[in-house]
């Protein structure tokens, strides 16, 4: 089936889950990634069971944050 | 090297000052030509932590910005945040949480009378300053 990954067309197996797609796409540091499907955020505990459908638009959003009270480089 | 328009720099500075005493943050979008990146859009986003020492860009705001830059044909170049009381260099936490080795990480220090903006690349737990040119 055809889906969009970060806005780019991609092929995926029917019924692929978010977790399987993350593994296939070699998403690094998955614990810091938020996933949106069709602009709706999916809870992390559903990644393994959420099956994508034809035409879904998937976004992998990497955590963006930091702090300034630790030791500096 | 990353190039930033002075008007965009002033937007960042104004937003960072308005957010004091909290850290301010946002994203940078633009185009890359070889080793050079040119910022064409600055996103001033909410610090979900509302903290003077930490920042987190809320995923909802991040997604909205990314969809906007995609619609404008721009690519994500990196992000920026302010250090209200500390120098313009990445903290240990900034380095630990820098997940994209291709991104530019701009840090605006408001610790002294004169603001200081620097850009860094962060890879494998090490930060290196990159050339930042602010253009009229």
N, CA and C atoms of all chains as a GROMACS GRO file, in nm:
protein
  627
    1UNK      N    1   0.085  -0.120   0.000
    1UNK     CA    2   0.000   0.000   0.000
    1UNK      C    3   0.088   0.125   0.000
    2UNK      N    4   0.025   0.235  -0.039
    2UNK     CA    5   0.100   0.361  -0.046
    2UNK      C    6   0.069   0.445   0.079
    3UNK      N    7   0.176   0.496   0.138
    3UNK     CA    8   0.161   0.587   0.252
    3UNK      C    9   0.256   0.705   0.230
    4UNK      N   10   0.248   0.802   0.318
    4UNK     CA   11   0.343   0.913   0.317
    4UNK      C   12   0.425   0.906   0.446
    5UNK      N   13   0.557   0.917   0.432
    5UNK     CA   14   0.644   0.924   0.550
    5UNK      C   15   0.715   1.059   0.545
    6UNK      N   16   0.687   1.141   0.643
    6UNK     CA   17   0.742   1.276   0.646
    6UNK      C   18   0.719   1.349   0.514
    7UNK      N   19   0.601   1.329   0.460
    7UNK     CA   20   0.561   1.400   0.339
    7UNK      C   21   0.605   1.335   0.210
    8UNK      N   22   0.682   1.226   0.219
    8UNK     CA   23   0.731   1.162   0.097
    8UNK      C   24   0.658   1.030   0.072
    9UNK      N   25   0.620   1.004  -0.054
    9UNK     CA   26   0.550   0.879  -0.083
    9UNK      C   27   0.638   0.758  -0.053
   10UNK      N   28   0.575   0.655   0.002
   10UNK     CA   29   0.649   0.533   0.035
   10UNK      C   30   0.555   0.413   0.022
   11UNK      N   31   0.616   0.298   0.000
   11UNK     CA   32   0.540   0.174  -0.005
   11UNK      C   33   0.551   0.105   0.130
   12UNK      N   34   0.444   0.043   0.172
   12UNK     CA   35   0.449  -0.032   0.298
   12UNK      C   36   0.361  -0.155   0.285
   13UNK      N   37   0.397  -0.258   0.361
   13UNK     CA   38   0.318  -0.381   0.360
   13UNK      C   39   0.181  -0.353   0.422
   14UNK      N   40   0.079  -0.418   0.368
   14UNK     CA   41  -0.054  -0.404   0.426
   14UNK      C   42  -0.050  -0.441   0.574
   15UNK      N   43  -0.112  -0.360   0.655
   15UNK     CA   44  -0.124  -0.390   0.797
   15UNK      C   45  -0.001  -0.362   0.879
   16UNK      N   46   0.098  -0.299   0.820
   16UNK     CA   47   0.220  -0.270   0.897
   16UNK      C   48   0.185  -0.180   1.016
   17UNK      N   49   0.248  -0.209   1.128
   17UNK     CA   50   0.222  -0.126   1.247
   17UNK      C   51   0.323  -0.012   1.253
   18UNK      N   52   0.293   0.084   1.337
   18UNK     CA   53   0.386   0.196   1.354
   18UNK      C   54   0.522   0.145   1.402
   19UNK      N   55   0.520   0.051   1.495
   19UNK     CA   56   0.646  -0.001   1.548
   19UNK      C   57   0.727  -0.069   1.438
   20UNK      N   58   0.658  -0.148   1.354
   20UNK     CA   59   0.729  -0.215   1.244
   20UNK      C   60   0.784  -0.113   1.145
   21UNK      N   61   0.707  -0.008   1.120
   21UNK     CA   62   0.755   0.095   1.028
   21UNK      C   63   0.877   0.167   1.087
   22UNK      N   64   0.873   0.192   1.217
   22UNK     CA   65   0.988   0.259   1.280
   22UNK      C   66   1.112   0.172   1.268
   23UNK      N   67   1.094   0.040   1.285
   23UNK     CA   68   1.209  -0.051   1.272
   23UNK      C   69   1.259  -0.052   1.127
   24UNK      N   70   1.164  -0.058   1.033
   24UNK     CA   71   1.201  -0.063   0.892
   24UNK      C   72   1.274   0.065   0.850
   25UNK      N   73   1.227   0.176   0.903
   25UNK     CA   74   1.287   0.306   0.867
   25UNK      C   75   1.409   0.338   0.953
   26UNK      N   76   1.445   0.246   1.039
   26UNK     CA   77   1.561   0.262   1.127
   26UNK      C   78   1.556   0.395   1.203
   27UNK      N   79   1.439   0.419   1.260
   27UNK     CA   80   1.422   0.539   1.342
   27UNK      C   81   1.511   0.526   1.466
   28UNK      N   82   1.603   0.620   1.478
   28UNK     CA   83   1.695   0.613   1.591
   28UNK      C   84   1.629   0.672   1.715
   29UNK      N   85   1.678   0.631   1.830
   29UNK     CA   86   1.627   0.678   1.959
   29UNK      C   87   1.473   0.687   1.960
   30UNK      N   88   1.406   0.572   1.937
   30UNK     CA   89   1.259   0.578   1.929
   30UNK      C   90   1.192   0.630   2.055
   31UNK      N   91   1.264   0.620   2.167
   31UNK     CA   92   1.204   0.671   2.291
   31UNK      C   93   1.188   0.823   2.289
   32UNK      N   94   1.258   0.888   2.195
   32UNK     CA   95   1.248   1.034   2.183
   32UNK      C   96   1.166   1.076   2.061
   33UNK      N   97   1.092   0.982   2.005
   33UNK     CA   98   1.016   1.013   1.884
   33UNK      C   99   0.865   1.010   1.913
   34UNK      N  100   0.798   1.114   1.871
   34UNK     CA  101   0.653   1.119   1.877
   34UNK      C  102   0.602   1.093   1.736
   35UNK      N  103   0.497   1.011   1.727
   35UNK     CA  104   0.445   0.975   1.596
   35UNK      C  105   0.306   1.036   1.576
   36UNK      N  106   0.288   1.096   1.461
   36UNK     CA  107   0.155   1.146   1.423
   36UNK      C  108   0.112   1.074   1.296
   37UNK      N  109  -0.013   1.034   1.292
   37UNK     CA  110  -0.071   0.975   1.171
   37UNK      C  111  -0.188   1.063   1.131
   38UNK      N  112  -0.181   1.115   1.010
   38UNK     CA  113  -0.284   1.208   0.962
   38UNK      C  114  -0.305   1.322   1.062
   39UNK      N  115  -0.192   1.372   1.113
   39UNK     CA  116  -0.188   1.486   1.204
   39UNK      C  117  -0.247   1.458   1.343
   40UNK      N  118  -0.271   1.332   1.374
   40UNK     CA  119  -0.318   1.296   1.508
   40UNK      C  120  -0.205   1.221   1.579
   41UNK      N  121  -0.177   1.261   1.703
   41UNK     CA  122  -0.069   1.196   1.776
   41UNK      C  123  -0.113   1.061   1.831
   42UNK      N  124  -0.024   0.964   1.817
   42UNK     CA  125  -0.055   0.828   1.860
   42UNK      C  126   0.022   0.800   1.989
   43UNK      N  127  -0.045   0.755   2.094
   43UNK     CA  128   0.027   0.724   2.219
   43UNK      C  129   0.132   0.614   2.196
   44UNK      N  130   0.243   0.628   2.262
   44UNK     CA  131   0.354   0.534   2.241
   44UNK      C  132   0.313   0.389   2.268
   45UNK      N  133   0.223   0.369   2.364
   45UNK     CA  134   0.185   0.231   2.397
   45UNK      C  135   0.096   0.167   2.289
   46UNK      N  136   0.064   0.244   2.185
   46UNK     CA  137  -0.016   0.186   2.076
   46UNK      C  138   0.068   0.160   1.950
   47UNK      N  139   0.198   0.195   1.954
   47UNK     CA  140   0.282   0.179   1.834
   47UNK      C  141   0.281   0.034   1.783
   48UNK      N  142   0.280  -0.060   1.877
   48UNK     CA  143   0.292  -0.201   1.838
   48UNK      C  144   0.163  -0.257   1.779
   49UNK      N  145   0.050  -0.193   1.808
   49UNK     CA  146  -0.077  -0.249   1.760
   49UNK      C  147  -0.148  -0.159   1.659
   50UNK      N  148  -0.096  -0.040   1.639
   50UNK     CA  149  -0.163   0.053   1.546
   50UNK      C  150  -0.124   0.018   1.402
   51UNK      N  151  -0.220  -0.037   1.330
   51UNK     CA  152  -0.193  -0.076   1.190
   51UNK      C  153  -0.224   0.041   1.097
   52UNK      N  154  -0.127   0.071   1.012
   52UNK     CA  155  -0.145   0.182   0.918
   52UNK      C  156  -0.235   0.138   0.802
   53UNK      N  157  -0.296   0.238   0.741
   53UNK     CA  158  -0.386   0.211   0.630
   53UNK      C  159  -0.341   0.286   0.506
   54UNK      N  160  -0.390   0.240   0.392
   54UNK     CA  161  -0.360   0.304   0.264
   54UNK      C  162  -0.381   0.456   0.274
   55UNK      N  163  -0.281   0.530   0.230
   55UNK     CA  164  -0.294   0.676   0.224
   55UNK      C  165  -0.259   0.748   0.352
   56UNK      N  166  -0.226   0.674   0.459
   56UNK     CA  167  -0.192   0.741   0.584
   56UNK      C  168  -0.066   0.826   0.568
   57UNK      N  169  -0.068   0.940   0.636
   57UNK     CA  170   0.049   1.028   0.638
   57UNK      C  171   0.113   1.018   0.776
   58UNK      N  172   0.236   0.968   0.778
   58UNK     CA  173   0.305   0.942   0.904
   58UNK      C  174   0.416   1.044   0.924
   59UNK      N  175   0.422   1.099   1.043
   59UNK     CA  176   0.530   1.191   1.078
   59UNK      C  177   0.605   1.137   1.198
   60UNK      N  178   0.737   1.136   1.190
   60UNK     CA  179   0.820   1.102   1.304
   60UNK      C  180   0.880   1.234   1.356
   61UNK      N  181   0.841   1.272   1.475
   61UNK     CA  182   0.888   1.399   1.531
   61UNK      C  183   0.987   1.372   1.642
   62UNK      N  184   1.109   1.415   1.621
   62UNK     CA  185   1.213   1.395   1.722
   62UNK      C  186   1.201   1.500   1.831
   63UNK      N  187   1.220   1.453   1.953
   63UNK     CA  188   1.216   1.544   2.067
   63UNK      C  189   1.313   1.659   2.044
   64UNK      N  190   1.266   1.780   2.067
   64UNK     CA  191   1.352   1.897   2.057
   64UNK      C  192   1.346   1.970   2.190
   65UNK      N  193   1.455   1.962   2.262
   65UNK     CA  194   1.459   2.027   2.393
   65UNK      C  195   1.599   2.025   2.450
   66UNK      N  196   1.613   2.084   2.566
   66UNK     CA  197   1.744   2.090   2.629
   66UNK      C  198   1.735   2.166   2.758
   67UNK      N  199   1.850   2.206   2.806
   67UNK     CA  200   1.852   2.279   2.932
   67UNK      C  201   1.984   2.348   2.949
   68UNK      N  202   1.992   2.439   3.045
   68UNK     CA  203   2.118   2.512   3.062
   68UNK      C  204   2.169   2.507   3.204
   69UNK      N  205   2.117   2.415   3.285
   69UNK     CA  206   2.165   2.412   3.423
   69UNK      C  207   2.263   2.298   3.449
   70UNK      N  208   2.298   2.225   3.342
   70UNK     CA  209   2.396   2.120   3.361
   70UNK      C  210   2.536   2.173   3.336
   71UNK      N  211   2.633   2.083   3.346
   71UNK     CA  212   2.770   2.122   3.315
   71UNK      C  213   2.780   2.160   3.168
   72UNK      N  214   2.856   2.264   3.140
   72UNK     CA  215   2.869   2.306   3.002
   72UNK      C  216   2.980   2.230   2.933
   73UNK      N  217   2.968   2.225   2.801
   73UNK     CA  218   3.069   2.156   2.720
   73UNK      C  219   3.195   2.238   2.711
   74UNK      N  220   2.841   2.640   0.730
   74UNK     CA  221   2.805   2.776   0.764
   74UNK      C  222   2.655   2.795   0.752
   75UNK      N  223   2.602   2.876   0.843
   75UNK     CA  224   2.459   2.905   0.837
   75UNK      C  225   2.441   3.057   0.829
   76UNK      N  226   2.352   3.097   0.739
   76UNK     CA  227   2.326   3.240   0.720
   76UNK      C  228   2.187   3.272   0.772
   77UNK      N  229   2.181   3.385   0.841
   77UNK     CA  230   2.055   3.427   0.903
   77UNK      C  231   2.034   3.576   0.872
   78UNK      N  232   1.915   3.609   0.826
   78UNK     CA  233   1.885   3.750   0.801
   78UNK      C  234   1.877   3.825   0.934
   79UNK      N  235   1.920   3.951   0.931
   79UNK     CA  236   1.918   4.030   1.054
   79UNK      C  237   1.775   4.045   1.107
   80UNK      N  238   1.678   4.057   1.017
   80UNK     CA  239   1.538   4.070   1.061
   80UNK      C  240   1.495   3.944   1.138
   81UNK      N  241   1.542   3.828   1.092
   81UNK     CA  242   1.508   3.703   1.161
   81UNK      C  243   1.578   3.698   1.298
   82UNK      N  244   1.704   3.742   1.299
   82UNK     CA  245   1.777   3.748   1.427
   82UNK      C  246   1.703   3.838   1.526
   83UNK      N  247   1.657   3.952   1.479
   83UNK     CA  248   1.587   4.045   1.568
   83UNK      C  249   1.455   3.987   1.618
   84UNK      N  250   1.391   3.907   1.535
   84UNK     CA  251   1.268   3.838   1.578
   84UNK      C  252   1.299   3.742   1.693
   85UNK      N  253   1.406   3.665   1.675
   85UNK     CA  254   1.447   3.568   1.779
   85UNK      C  255   1.479   3.643   1.908
   86UNK      N  256   1.558   3.750   1.894
   86UNK     CA  257   1.599   3.827   2.012
   86UNK      C  258   1.478   3.886   2.084
   87UNK      N  259   1.388   3.943   2.009
   87UNK     CA  260   1.270   4.005   2.068
   87UNK      C  261   1.184   3.901   2.141
   88UNK      N  262   1.167   3.786   2.078
   88UNK     CA  263   1.086   3.680   2.139
   88UNK      C  264   1.155   3.628   2.266
   89UNK      N  265   1.286   3.609   2.258
   89UNK     CA  266   1.361   3.557   2.374
   89UNK      C  267   1.352   3.655   2.492
   90UNK      N  268   1.362   3.783   2.462
   90UNK     CA  269   1.351   3.883   2.571
   90UNK      C  270   1.209   3.885   2.628
   91UNK      N  271   1.111   3.869   2.541
   91UNK     CA  272   0.972   3.871   2.587
   91UNK      C  273   0.941   3.750   2.675
   92UNK      N  274   1.014   3.642   2.654
   92UNK     CA  275   0.989   3.519   2.731
   92UNK      C  276   1.063   3.515   2.864
   93UNK      N  277   1.154   3.609   2.886
   93UNK     CA  278   1.229   3.609   3.014
   93UNK      C  279   1.132   3.610   3.131
   94UNK      N  280   1.160   3.542   3.241
   94UNK     CA  281   1.287   3.472   3.270
   94UNK      C  282   1.295   3.331   3.214
   95UNK      N  283   1.196   3.290   3.134
   95UNK     CA  284   1.198   3.154   3.080
   95UNK      C  285   1.288   3.145   2.958
   96UNK      N  286   1.334   3.025   2.929
   96UNK     CA  287   1.402   3.002   2.801
   96UNK      C  288   1.299   3.013   2.689
   97UNK      N  289   1.344   3.061   2.576
   97UNK     CA  290   1.260   3.068   2.456
   97UNK      C  291   1.317   2.970   2.354
   98UNK      N  292   1.235   2.931   2.258
   98UNK     CA  293   1.282   2.830   2.163
   98UNK      C  294   1.205   2.837   2.032
   99UNK      N  295   1.257   2.769   1.934
   99UNK     CA  296   1.189   2.765   1.805
   99UNK      C  297   1.266   2.683   1.704
  100UNK      N  298   1.218   2.684   1.583
  100UNK     CA  299   1.279   2.607   1.474
  100UNK      C  300   1.326   2.701   1.364
  101UNK      N  301   1.416   2.649   1.282
  101UNK     CA  302   1.471   2.724   1.170
  101UNK      C  303   1.451   2.643   1.042
  102UNK      N  304   1.402   2.709   0.939
  102UNK     CA  305   1.382   2.640   0.812
  102UNK      C  306   1.446   2.722   0.701
  103UNK      N  307   1.480   2.654   0.594
  103UNK     CA  308   1.543   2.726   0.483
  103UNK      C  309   1.588   2.629   0.378
  104UNK      N  310   1.700   2.665   0.316
  104UNK     CA  311   1.753   2.583   0.207
  104UNK      C  312   1.902   2.560   0.229
  105UNK      N  313   1.949   2.446   0.180
  105UNK     CA  314   2.092   2.414   0.186
  105UNK      C  315   2.150   2.417   0.046
  106UNK      N  316   2.267   2.477   0.035
  106UNK     CA  317   2.342   2.473  -0.091
  106UNK      C  318   2.482   2.429  -0.055
  107UNK      N  319   2.510   2.302  -0.079
  107UNK     CA  320   2.641   2.247  -0.040
  107UNK      C  321   2.656   2.253   0.110
  108UNK      N  322   2.762   2.314   0.157
  108UNK     CA  323   2.789   2.322   0.300
  108UNK      C  324   2.720   2.441   0.364
  109UNK      N  325   2.650   2.519   0.283
  109UNK     CA  326   2.589   2.642   0.332
  109UNK      C  327   2.441   2.625   0.352
  110UNK      N  328   2.393   2.674   0.465
  110UNK     CA  329   2.249   2.673   0.491
  110UNK      C  330   2.202   2.816   0.504
  111UNK      N  331   2.089   2.845   0.444
  111UNK     CA  332   2.034   2.981   0.451
  111UNK      C  333   1.896   2.973   0.516
  112UNK      N  334   1.883   3.042   0.629
  112UNK     CA  335   1.755   3.042   0.699
  112UNK      C  336   1.658   3.134   0.625
  113UNK      N  337   1.541   3.081   0.595
  113UNK     CA  338   1.439   3.162   0.526
  113UNK      C  339   1.312   3.177   0.609
  114UNK      N  340   1.303   3.100   0.716
  114UNK     CA  341   1.186   3.114   0.804
  114UNK      C  342   1.228   3.078   0.946
  115UNK      N  343   1.187   3.162   1.038
  115UNK     CA  344   1.214   3.138   1.180
  115UNK      C  345   1.080   3.114   1.249
  116UNK      N  346   1.073   3.008   1.326
  116UNK     CA  347   0.950   2.977   1.398
  116UNK      C  348   0.972   3.003   1.547
  117UNK      N  349   0.890   3.090   1.602
  117UNK     CA  350   0.897   3.125   1.743
  117UNK      C  351   0.791   3.040   1.813
  118UNK      N  352   0.835   2.941   1.888
  118UNK     CA  353   0.742   2.843   1.942
  118UNK      C  354   0.738   2.849   2.095
  119UNK      N  355   0.636   2.790   2.148
  119UNK     CA  356   0.618   2.793   2.293
  119UNK      C  357   0.713   2.694   2.361
  120UNK      N  358   0.773   2.738   2.470
  120UNK     CA  359   0.851   2.647   2.553
  120UNK      C  360   0.754   2.574   2.644
  121UNK      N  361   0.728   2.448   2.614
  121UNK     CA  362   0.629   2.372   2.690
  121UNK      C  363   0.672   2.353   2.836
  122UNK      N  364   0.802   2.365   2.863
  122UNK     CA  365   0.850   2.351   3.002
  122UNK      C  366   0.826   2.477   3.085
  123UNK      N  367   0.814   2.591   3.018
  123UNK     CA  368   0.798   2.720   3.088
  123UNK      C  369   0.898   2.731   3.203
  124UNK      N  370   1.023   2.712   3.168
  124UNK     CA  371   1.130   2.706   3.268
  124UNK      C  372   1.243   2.801   3.230
  125UNK      N  373   1.312   2.858   3.329
  125UNK     CA  374   1.430   2.941   3.299
  125UNK      C  375   1.554   2.859   3.264
  126UNK      N  376   1.546   2.727   3.285
  126UNK     CA  377   1.664   2.643   3.263
  126UNK      C  378   1.642   2.526   3.166
  127UNK      N  379   1.520   2.506   3.118
  127UNK     CA  380   1.493   2.396   3.026
  127UNK      C  381   1.398   2.441   2.917
  128UNK      N  382   1.404   2.370   2.806
  128UNK     CA  383   1.302   2.395   2.705
  128UNK      C  384   1.262   2.265   2.638
  129UNK      N  385   1.137   2.260   2.597
  129UNK     CA  386   1.084   2.152   2.515
  129UNK      C  387   0.989   2.213   2.414
  130UNK      N  388   1.009   2.182   2.288
  130UNK     CA  389   0.912   2.226   2.188
  130UNK      C  390   0.800   2.122   2.185
  131UNK      N  391   0.679   2.168   2.210
  131UNK     CA  392   0.564   2.076   2.213
  131UNK      C  393   0.547   2.013   2.075
  132UNK      N  394   0.523   1.880   2.072
  132UNK     CA  395   0.507   1.813   1.942
  132UNK      C  396   0.400   1.875   1.853
  133UNK      N  397   0.292   1.925   1.915
  133UNK     CA  398   0.186   1.987   1.835
  133UNK      C  399   0.240   2.108   1.759
  134UNK      N  400   0.321   2.190   1.827
  134UNK     CA  401   0.377   2.309   1.763
  134UNK      C  402   0.482   2.269   1.660
  135UNK      N  403   0.558   2.166   1.694
  135UNK     CA  404   0.661   2.116   1.602
  135UNK      C  405   0.597   2.067   1.472
  136UNK      N  406   0.489   1.990   1.486
  136UNK     CA  407   0.421   1.938   1.368
  136UNK      C  408   0.365   2.050   1.282
  137UNK      N  409   0.304   2.147   1.348
  137UNK     CA  410   0.245   2.260   1.274
  137UNK      C  411   0.355   2.333   1.194
  138UNK      N  412   0.468   2.355   1.259
  138UNK     CA  413   0.578   2.425   1.192
  138UNK      C  414   0.632   2.342   1.075
  139UNK      N  415   0.647   2.212   1.096
  139UNK     CA  416   0.702   2.126   0.990
  139UNK      C  417   0.608   2.121   0.870
  140UNK      N  418   0.479   2.114   0.896
  140UNK     CA  419   0.383   2.114   0.784
  140UNK      C  420   0.388   2.247   0.710
  141UNK      N  421   0.407   2.355   0.785
  141UNK     CA  422   0.415   2.486   0.721
  141UNK      C  423   0.541   2.497   0.634
  142UNK      N  424   0.655   2.452   0.689
  142UNK     CA  425   0.778   2.463   0.609
  142UNK      C  426   0.773   2.373   0.486
  143UNK      N  427   0.709   2.258   0.500
  143UNK     CA  428   0.696   2.168   0.385
  143UNK      C  429   0.609   2.234   0.277
  144UNK      N  430   0.502   2.299   0.320
  144UNK     CA  431   0.413   2.366   0.224
  144UNK      C  432   0.485   2.479   0.152
  145UNK      N  433   0.585   2.536   0.219
  145UNK     CA  434   0.660   2.648   0.159
  145UNK      C  435   0.785   2.600   0.085
  146UNK      N  436   0.803   2.470   0.078
  146UNK     CA  437   0.919   2.416   0.007
  146UNK      C  438   1.049   2.434   0.080
  147UNK      N  439   1.042   2.448   0.212
  147UNK     CA  440   1.163   2.467   0.291
  147UNK      C  441   1.195   2.339   0.367
  148UNK      N  442   1.319   2.328   0.410
  148UNK     CA  443   1.356   2.213   0.491
  148UNK      C  444   1.396   2.257   0.631
  149UNK      N  445   1.379   2.166   0.724
  149UNK     CA  446   1.416   2.194   0.862
  149UNK      C  447   1.569   2.201   0.870
  150UNK      N  448   1.620   2.316   0.916
  150UNK     CA  449   1.766   2.333   0.927
  150UNK      C  450   1.816   2.311   1.069
  151UNK      N  451   1.727   2.335   1.166
  151UNK     CA  452   1.772   2.321   1.304
  151UNK      C  453   1.678   2.391   1.398
  152UNK      N  454   1.731   2.420   1.515
  152UNK     CA  455   1.646   2.487   1.614
  152UNK      C  456   1.729   2.590   1.689
  153UNK      N  457   1.660   2.670   1.766
  153UNK     CA  458   1.728   2.772   1.846
  153UNK      C  459   1.663   2.774   1.984
  154UNK      N  460   1.742   2.812   2.084
  154UNK     CA  461   1.684   2.839   2.215
  154UNK      C  462   1.770   2.940   2.286
  155UNK      N  463   1.715   2.998   2.391
  155UNK     CA  464   1.789   3.100   2.464
  155UNK      C  465   1.840   3.045   2.596
  156UNK      N  466   1.949   3.105   2.640
  156UNK     CA  467   2.002   3.082   2.774
  156UNK      C  468   1.991   3.215   2.847
  157UNK      N  469   1.891   3.229   2.932
  157UNK     CA  470   1.873   3.360   2.998
  157UNK      C  471   1.990   3.402   3.086
  158UNK      N  472   2.055   3.305   3.150
  158UNK     CA  473   2.156   3.342   3.250
  158UNK      C  474   2.293   3.278   3.225
  159UNK      N  475   2.307   3.204   3.119
  159UNK     CA  476   2.433   3.133   3.096
  159UNK      C  477   2.485   3.162   2.956
  160UNK      N  478   2.611   3.130   2.932
  160UNK     CA  479   2.672   3.165   2.802
  160UNK      C  480   2.611   3.090   2.684
  161UNK      N  481   2.650   3.136   2.567
  161UNK     CA  482   2.601   3.077   2.442
  161UNK      C  483   2.686   2.957   2.405
  162UNK      N  484   2.666   2.850   2.477
  162UNK     CA  485   2.728   2.722   2.440
  162UNK      C  486   2.642   2.610   2.496
  163UNK      N  487   2.645   2.496   2.432
  163UNK     CA  488   2.554   2.388   2.471
  163UNK      C  489   2.586   2.334   2.610
  164UNK      N  490   2.482   2.315   2.686
  164UNK     CA  491   2.498   2.249   2.816
  164UNK      C  492   2.511   2.099   2.792
  165UNK      N  493   2.547   2.028   2.896
  165UNK     CA  494   2.555   1.882   2.885
  165UNK      C  495   2.420   1.825   2.842
  166UNK      N  496   2.313   1.884   2.894
  166UNK     CA  497   2.180   1.834   2.858
  166UNK      C  498   2.148   1.867   2.711
  167UNK      N  499   2.189   1.986   2.667
  167UNK     CA  500   2.168   2.021   2.526
  167UNK      C  501   2.236   1.916   2.436
  168UNK      N  502   2.355   1.877   2.474
  168UNK     CA  503   2.431   1.780   2.393
  168UNK      C  504   2.366   1.643   2.397
  169UNK      N  505   2.327   1.604   2.516
  169UNK     CA  506   2.264   1.471   2.532
  169UNK      C  507   2.136   1.460   2.450
  170UNK      N  508   2.063   1.570   2.441
  170UNK     CA  509   1.933   1.566   2.375
  170UNK      C  510   1.939   1.613   2.229
  171UNK      N  511   2.058   1.637   2.178
  171UNK     CA  512   2.072   1.677   2.038
  171UNK      C  513   2.069   1.550   1.953
  172UNK      N  514   1.956   1.523   1.891
  172UNK     CA  515   1.936   1.394   1.824
  172UNK      C  516   1.967   1.397   1.676
  173UNK      N  517   1.989   1.515   1.621
  173UNK     CA  518   2.007   1.525   1.476
  173UNK      C  519   2.145   1.583   1.443
  174UNK      N  520   2.237   1.498   1.396
  174UNK     CA  521   2.372   1.547   1.367
  174UNK      C  522   2.378   1.641   1.248
  175UNK      N  523   2.271   1.647   1.168
  175UNK     CA  524   2.272   1.736   1.051
  175UNK      C  525   2.214   1.874   1.084
  176UNK      N  526   2.162   1.888   1.205
  176UNK     CA  527   2.094   2.013   1.240
  176UNK      C  528   2.191   2.117   1.295
  177UNK      N  529   2.153   2.242   1.279
  177UNK     CA  530   2.223   2.352   1.346
  177UNK      C  531   2.150   2.382   1.475
  178UNK      N  532   2.228   2.399   1.581
  178UNK     CA  533   2.170   2.430   1.711
  178UNK      C  534   2.216   2.570   1.750
  179UNK      N  535   2.125   2.665   1.741
  179UNK     CA  536   2.160   2.803   1.773
  179UNK      C  537   2.122   2.833   1.918
  180UNK      N  538   2.215   2.897   1.988
  180UNK     CA  539   2.192   2.932   2.128
  180UNK      C  540   2.215   3.081   2.146
  181UNK      N  541   2.114   3.146   2.197
  181UNK     CA  542   2.118   3.290   2.221
  181UNK      C  543   2.135   3.313   2.370
  182UNK      N  544   2.247   3.371   2.408
  182UNK     CA  545   2.269   3.404   2.548
  182UNK      C  546   2.225   3.546   2.577
  183UNK      N  547   2.148   3.560   2.685
  183UNK     CA  548   2.105   3.693   2.730
  183UNK      C  549   2.169   3.724   2.865
  184UNK      N  550   2.276   3.653   2.895
  184UNK     CA  551   2.338   3.666   3.028
  184UNK      C  552   2.407   3.801   3.047
  185UNK      N  553   2.458   3.858   2.939
  185UNK     CA  554   2.529   3.987   2.949
  185UNK      C  555   2.443   4.096   2.886
  186UNK      N  556   2.492   4.219   2.892
  186UNK     CA  557   2.417   4.330   2.831
  186UNK      C  558   2.398   4.308   2.682
  187UNK      N  559   2.505   4.262   2.617
  187UNK     CA  560   2.498   4.236   2.473
  187UNK      C  561   2.460   4.090   2.450
  188UNK      N  562   2.353   4.065   2.375
  188UNK     CA  563   2.319   3.926   2.347
  188UNK      C  564   2.425   3.859   2.259
  189UNK      N  565   2.440   3.730   2.276
  189UNK     CA  566   2.538   3.654   2.197
  189UNK      C  567   2.465   3.535   2.135
  190UNK      N  568   2.470   3.527   2.002
  190UNK     CA  569   2.408   3.414   1.931
  190UNK      C  570   2.518   3.335   1.862
  191UNK      N  571   2.522   3.206   1.890
  191UNK     CA  572   2.620   3.118   1.824
  191UNK      C  573   2.547   2.994   1.772
  192UNK      N  574   2.609   2.931   1.673
  192UNK     CA  575   2.551   2.809   1.617
  192UNK      C  576   2.648   2.693   1.638
  193UNK      N  577   2.590   2.576   1.662
  193UNK     CA  578   2.671   2.456   1.687
  193UNK      C  579   2.618   2.339   1.607
  194UNK      N  580   2.707   2.248   1.573
  194UNK     CA  581   2.671   2.115   1.526
  194UNK      C  582   2.705   2.019   1.639
  195UNK      N  583   2.618   1.924   1.663
  195UNK     CA  584   2.640   1.832   1.775
  195UNK      C  585   2.630   1.689   1.725
  196UNK      N  586   2.736   1.615   1.745
  196UNK     CA  587   2.742   1.478   1.696
  196UNK      C  588   2.822   1.392   1.792
  197UNK      N  589   2.771   1.271   1.817
  197UNK     CA  590   2.841   1.176   1.904
  197UNK      C  591   2.881   1.238   2.038
  198UNK      N  592   2.792   1.318   2.092
  198UNK     CA  593   2.816   1.375   2.223
  198UNK      C  594   2.915   1.490   2.225
  199UNK      N  595   2.949   1.542   2.107
  199UNK     CA  596   3.043   1.655   2.102
  199UNK      C  597   2.982   1.770   2.023
  200UNK      N  598   3.002   1.890   2.077
  200UNK     CA  599   2.950   2.010   2.009
  200UNK      C  600   3.064   2.087   1.947
  201UNK      N  601   3.044   2.129   1.824
  201UNK     CA  602   3.143   2.213   1.757
  201UNK      C  603   3.074   2.337   1.704
  202UNK      N  604   3.136   2.451   1.729
  202UNK     CA  605   3.076   2.575   1.680
  202UNK      C  606   3.086   2.579   1.528
  203UNK      N  607   2.981   2.626   1.465
  203UNK     CA  608   2.985   2.645   1.320
  203UNK      C  609   2.972   2.794   1.290
  204UNK      N  610   3.020   2.834   1.174
  204UNK     CA  611   3.015   2.974   1.136
  204UNK      C  612   2.871   3.018   1.119
  205UNK      N  613   2.840   3.131   1.179
  205UNK     CA  614   2.707   3.190   1.170
  205UNK      C  615   2.724   3.331   1.115
  206UNK      N  616   2.655   3.359   1.005
  206UNK     CA  617   2.664   3.492   0.945
  206UNK      C  618   2.527   3.558   0.952
  207UNK      N  619   2.523   3.673   1.018
  207UNK     CA  620   2.398   3.748   1.023
  207UNK      C  621   2.407   3.858   0.917
  208UNK      N  622   2.311   3.852   0.823
  208UNK     CA  623   2.318   3.938   0.705
  208UNK      C  624   2.217   4.051   0.714
  209UNK      N  625   2.259   4.168   0.668
  209UNK     CA  626   2.167   4.284   0.662
  209UNK      C  627   2.060   4.260   0.557
   0.00000   0.00000   0.00000
